[in-house]
Amino acid sequence: MMADGEAIVLELGCGNNPVKGRINIDRLDLPSVDIVTDIEKGFPFLPDSSVDEIHSNSFFEHIENFEGLMGEVVRVLKKGGKCSLSVPHFSNPYFYSDYTHHKFFGLYTFYYFVDEQYQLHRKVPTFYTGIRIRVESVKYVFSSSFRYRFWLKRKLGAIVNSSTFMQELYEENLCHLLPCYALEVVFTPDK
């Protein structure tokens, strides 16, 4: 665990891949897990505004109550705290094979929690929830297990991620033709 005065950094859904220097949290009682809990029920063991950073890699898609998780993340993050995560993009066909996935993500998913003045060109409704964040960055991740495709997809990623205009163009017109692997998202609570 963390010593007094150290930043509180959580790794959600660590599984068998603990991250050194972070509090590794998972539902499964594995040797690498520091806190075993069902995150669907929130973080009752954490006070408000007590966490400096939250990280997760391929975890948010396993949660049924996404809005509840977002509320808890915003609740426990300190003002200026960050959540950095990687989630599957809805165009990636490999993610449909995993029966434990409940949710897929697109460019606009996290903008439903963002006030209209901070959204992208295409606005999405903000009246579903009072949870508010500021999206610092969204990046498409293009990858492939095949060497030559990997390098082609990396070049495509550089083009698509060159501007929000290109990201919105990709999401609207090209994502089903040239699927990407995932999204990397960084946000802060809007407190």
Steps between C-alpha positions, in 0.01 A plus 500: 500500500594867492703674768372820663542797269527289183257550217206260507495328161252223416523234232148370429456146373866405527440124476834321476678819390565710810662838453775590745437819697121471462227350714391207285125434518305212351193287565709184479704393803835459325845529660562825308187675636532740795126562546242239402163666441207510261548839335140479376417600860733801491784593730335514846844457657622832350400847622404781263789680326764261633663359184763669282483270195296210367626274222345208320577296193214307341282515809213748453341276233442232766279727712123482460427826685730736309330815631536375857871435447547847349325653802730317740812592303402868507407478869833354618734699273651812651452831323754483217525121535512297179346185366697336216346199334497282193170356374401305189365699207167375366649434154747238625355158408720311747326653801167341407652157569539567873174411671601701810485829309190705577588828332683632197621854459517768234654845467196668656430260791677703768365830361155413638655602835641830365328840496407608148755782474783245536369244252614416150339639183221240517322568829349220707230526769614589850165467679527127578719554805637767730846338502746744343852450369745682275645282226871581468567263211354221291726301271417217263729199533564309178675166531529158340663167583629488143829685447426684174146585597631628834718764332226602257254539786752704701530742208121516472484576873740792461277648230172439685635638829651811336193712587150479642370567147674184379376301801140603436539429127634153580226416750221613268627362169793258523495300823308204357724484195826537697427387858719617783600303808416727793470849641735654753316759706622743766254706703477699819198563721330833431466607864 
